[in-house]
Amino acid sequence: MKVFLPALLFCLGLGLGLAAAPCRADASLAQAIARVKPSIVGVGSVLKTRTPPMNFIGTGFVAGDGLSVLTCAHVIEKLLDANPNEVIGILTGQGETAQFRPAKVESIDTEHDLALLRLTGAPLPALALGDAATVREGQAMAFTGFPLGMLLGLHHVTHRATVSSLTPVVMPSENAQRLDTRRLAQLQKSPYTVFQLDATAYPGSSGSPLFDPATGLVYGIVNMVYLKGLKETAISAPSGITYAIPGNYMQAILLKK
């Protein structure tokens, strides 16, 4: 089969051009990940009589003055319901080099499933919050956290995501049998808007910052348990859908400290 050289060069050039574009995008995301990782922490506890003594079940990230850590309320509430001798705090670093820092539970906002922890000592690098009101459907995002917690260890994992929808936090059930106490309480309040993402996260990802892959600005916080329970009780094991609480509620809880 004869192939004309100009056509071949054109095809090769087109192929190289198509291959080069994702590399530029990946480089931008890689730079953003490198910037945000030092600010992303595991949220858990220490119990000296346990083996291993450190345990973490969720993700959080440092904001504000470097001594504030934002995470999800359901993560903290689960830790508070555990052994009263456990010390709540954060894990910094990565893998075997993880270090535990005790933290005080400063504030819990159950309506928006947010919690604020306060550290003492040296501040950590903090992430800046963007204006969540500017987020639009179709916008590219990413989130970094620790899916499945202790099962995978303290190793940062990043997922790409697109904002698929700006959706109410809860939708009425099609019949009363599917209404539970939490859904009834939420329906009595004015529903607020959350970000629906076309990405799969896991329970340990709760508390991960949702950030712009180009700038690293945080626009939301990933929620994997509370919102799914409210919005998808009719689906036993949904996949490919994740929700995030908009950053304006994070701004509000930071101002309360």
C-alpha positions in Angstrom: 0.0 0.0 0.0 1.4 3.4 -1.0 1.4 6.2 1.5 2.3 9.7 0.4 4.9 11.3 2.6 3.1 14.6 3.1 0.0 12.7 4.3 2.0 10.5 6.6 3.7 13.6 8.1 0.4 15.3 8.5 -1.1 12.3 10.4 2.0 12.0 12.5 1.8 15.7 13.3 -1.9 15.5 14.1 -1.2 12.5 16.4 1.6 14.3 18.1 -0.6 17.4 18.6 -3.4 15.3 20.1 -0.9 13.7 22.4 0.7 16.9 23.5 -2.5 18.6 24.7 -3.2 16.2 27.5 0.4 16.5 28.6 0.0 20.2 29.1 -3.2 19.7 31.0 -1.6 17.0 33.2 1.3 19.3 33.9 -1.0 21.9 35.2 -2.9 19.4 37.4 0.4 17.9 38.6 1.5 21.4 39.8 -1.8 22.0 41.6 -1.5 18.6 43.3 2.0 19.3 44.5 0.8 22.6 46.0 -2.3 21.2 47.8 -0.9 17.9 49.2 1.0 19.5 52.1 -2.3 21.0 53.3 -4.4 17.7 53.1 -4.5 15.6 56.2 -6.0 12.4 57.6 -8.6 12.9 60.3 -8.6 10.3 63.0 -7.5 9.4 66.5 -4.9 7.8 68.7 -5.5 5.2 71.3 -2.4 3.9 73.0 -3.9 0.5 73.8 -4.8 -0.2 70.2 -2.6 -1.8 67.5 -1.7 0.3 65.6 -2.4 3.2 67.9 -3.2 5.6 65.1 -6.4 5.3 63.1 -8.0 7.6 60.5 -11.3 7.4 58.8 -11.6 10.6 56.8 -9.8 13.5 55.1 -9.4 17.2 56.0 -7.5 20.2 54.8 -5.8 23.1 56.4 -7.4 26.6 55.8 -7.3 30.1 57.3 -4.3 30.8 59.6 -2.8 27.3 59.2 -4.2 26.0 62.5 -7.8 25.4 61.2 -8.7 22.1 59.6 -12.0 21.6 57.8 -13.6 18.2 57.4 -17.1 16.6 57.4 -19.2 16.6 60.6 -20.1 12.9 60.2 -16.4 12.0 60.3 -15.9 13.8 63.6 -19.2 12.5 65.1 -18.1 9.0 64.4 -14.8 9.6 66.2 -16.6 11.2 69.1 -18.9 8.2 69.4 -15.9 5.9 69.7 -13.8 5.1 72.8 -13.8 8.2 75.1 -10.0 7.6 75.7 -9.2 8.2 72.1 -7.5 11.5 71.2 -8.9 13.1 68.1 -6.5 14.8 65.7 -4.9 14.8 62.3 -2.3 12.8 60.5 0.3 14.7 58.4 2.9 13.4 56.1 2.5 10.3 54.0 2.8 6.5 54.4 5.1 5.3 57.2 6.3 8.9 57.9 2.8 9.9 59.1 2.7 12.0 62.3 -0.2 12.6 64.6 -1.2 16.1 65.9 -4.0 16.4 68.5 -6.8 18.8 67.6 -9.7 20.4 69.4 -13.2 20.1 67.9 -13.9 23.8 67.5 -17.3 23.8 65.8 -19.7 21.3 64.1 -22.3 22.4 61.5 -24.5 19.3 61.1 -26.9 21.0 58.6 -24.1 21.4 56.1 -22.1 18.4 57.4 -19.0 20.5 58.2 -16.6 20.4 61.2 -13.8 22.7 62.2 -10.7 21.4 64.1 -8.1 23.7 65.7 -4.5 22.8 66.1 -1.8 24.2 68.4 1.8 24.7 67.7 3.3 25.5 64.3 0.9 26.3 61.5 0.6 24.2 58.4 0.4 25.4 54.8 -3.2 26.5 54.2 -5.3 26.3 51.1 -7.1 29.4 49.8 -10.9 29.3 49.3 -12.4 30.4 46.0 -15.8 32.0 45.5 -18.2 29.0 45.2 -20.8 31.3 43.7 -18.8 31.4 40.5 -18.8 27.6 40.0 -20.8 26.5 36.9 -21.9 23.2 35.4 -19.3 21.7 33.2 -16.4 23.2 35.2 -13.4 21.0 35.6 -12.4 20.2 39.2 -10.2 17.7 41.1 -10.2 16.4 44.7 -7.4 14.9 46.7 -7.9 12.7 49.8 -7.5 9.3 51.4 -10.1 6.9 50.0 -11.0 4.0 52.3 -8.8 5.5 55.1 -6.7 2.9 56.8 -7.3 0.3 54.2 -5.1 2.2 51.7 -3.1 4.1 54.2 -2.0 7.8 54.2 -1.3 8.0 50.5 -2.8 11.0 48.7 -5.2 10.0 45.8 -6.4 12.6 43.3 -9.5 12.3 41.2 -10.6 14.5 38.3 -14.2 15.6 38.3 -16.6 17.7 36.3 -19.4 19.7 38.0 -22.3 17.8 36.5 -25.1 19.7 38.3 -25.9 22.3 40.9 -28.6 20.4 42.7 -30.6 20.7 45.9 -29.2 18.8 48.9 -32.2 16.6 49.3 -35.1 15.6 47.0 -38.5 14.5 48.4 -39.0 10.7 48.4 -41.6 9.3 46.0 -43.4 7.6 48.9 -43.5 8.1 52.7 -42.0 4.7 53.4 -38.6 6.0 52.2 -38.6 8.9 54.6 -36.5 8.6 57.7 -36.0 11.0 60.6 -32.9 12.7 59.0 -34.7 13.2 55.6 -37.8 14.6 57.3 -35.7 17.1 59.3 -33.9 18.2 56.1 -37.1 18.6 54.2 -38.4 20.9 56.9 -35.4 23.3 56.2 -34.8 25.3 53.1 -32.7 23.0 50.8 -29.4 24.4 49.8 -27.4 23.8 46.6 -24.6 21.3 46.4 -22.2 20.3 43.6 -22.8 17.0 41.9 -19.7 15.5 40.4 -19.1 12.9 37.8 -16.4 11.1 39.8 -16.3 8.2 42.2 -15.1 8.8 45.7 -15.2 6.5 48.8 -16.1 7.1 52.5 -12.5 7.9 53.4 -12.6 10.7 50.8 -15.1 12.6 52.9 -13.5 16.0 53.8 -11.3 16.1 50.6 -11.0 19.6 49.1 -12.6 20.1 45.7 -10.2 22.4 43.9 -9.5 24.1 40.6 -6.9 22.0 38.8 -5.3 25.1 37.4 -5.1 27.4 40.4 -5.5 25.1 43.4 -8.3 27.3 44.8 -10.8 25.3 46.9 -14.4 25.6 45.9 -16.0 22.8 48.0 -15.5 19.8 50.3 -16.3 16.3 49.2 -19.1 14.5 51.1 -19.6 10.7 50.6 -22.0 9.5 53.3 -24.4 12.2 54.5 -25.5 13.5 51.1 -25.7 10.1 49.4 -28.0 9.0 52.3 -30.2 12.0 51.7 -30.3 12.0 47.9 -30.0 8.4 46.8 -31.7 6.2 49.3 -33.5 4.5 46.4 -30.2 3.3 45.0 -28.3 0.7 47.0 -24.8 1.2 45.5 -24.5 4.2 43.2 -21.3 4.6 41.4 -19.7 7.5 39.4 -21.6 10.2 41.5 -20.1 12.3 44.2 -21.3 15.4 46.0 -19.5 18.4 47.5 -20.6 21.1 49.9 -20.0 24.6 48.4 -17.2 26.6 49.9 -19.4 29.5 51.2 -20.5 27.3 54.1 -16.8 26.6 54.9 -16.2 30.3 55.0 -19.0 30.7 57.5 -17.7 28.1 59.9 -14.2 29.5 59.7 -15.6 32.9 60.7 -17.3 31.4 63.8 -14.1 30.2 65.4 
